[in-house]
Amino acid sequence: MKTLRLSKKYSQLELAKIVGVSRQTIVSVENGDYNPTLDLCIKICKALEVTLNDLFWREEN
């Protein structure tokens, strides 16, 4: 998520404001310390203009 956020040139605070959460929530999601709700996942995807697959699923090599 951090890479996608940075590609949009959003700070953690900017993304947090767009999706309606605290900056700490964004930090926790990026660090894998917080499992966001589906609603929050969708808001993050819309803000970053990506799909849920793009954001949360990594392809295994």
C-alpha positions in Angstrom: 0.0 0.0 0.0 2.8 2.4 0.8 4.2 2.1 -2.7 0.8 2.8 -4.3 0.3 5.7 -1.9 3.6 7.3 -2.7 3.0 6.8 -6.4 0.0 9.1 -6.0 2.1 11.5 -4.0 -0.1 11.2 -0.9 1.3 11.5 2.6 -0.2 9.2 5.2 -2.1 12.1 6.6 -3.5 13.1 3.2 -4.7 9.5 2.5 -6.2 9.3 6.0 -8.2 12.5 5.4 -9.4 11.3 2.0 -10.7 7.9 3.4 -11.9 9.4 6.8 -9.5 7.7 9.3 -6.6 8.8 11.4 -3.1 8.8 10.1 -2.2 6.1 12.7 -4.8 3.8 11.0 -3.0 4.2 7.7 0.4 3.6 9.4 -1.1 0.4 11.0 -2.5 -0.9 7.8 0.8 -0.3 6.0 2.7 -2.1 8.7 0.3 -5.0 8.7 -0.7 -4.3 12.3 -4.3 -3.6 11.5 -6.8 -5.5 9.4 -9.0 -2.9 7.7 -12.7 -3.4 7.3 -14.0 -4.1 3.8 -15.5 -0.6 3.7 -12.1 1.0 4.5 -10.4 -1.3 1.9 -12.8 0.0 -0.8 -12.2 3.6 0.2 -8.5 3.1 0.1 -8.7 1.5 -3.3 -10.9 4.3 -4.7 -8.5 6.9 -3.4 -5.5 5.1 -4.9 -7.4 4.2 -8.1 -6.6 0.5 -7.8 -8.6 -2.8 -7.3 -8.7 -4.8 -4.1 -6.5 -7.4 -5.9 -3.9 -4.7 -6.7 -3.8 -3.5 -3.2 -4.0 -6.5 -1.0 -3.0 -9.7 -2.9 0.6 -10.4 -3.9 1.4 -12.9 -6.5 3.4 -15.8 -5.2 6.6 -16.6 -7.2 
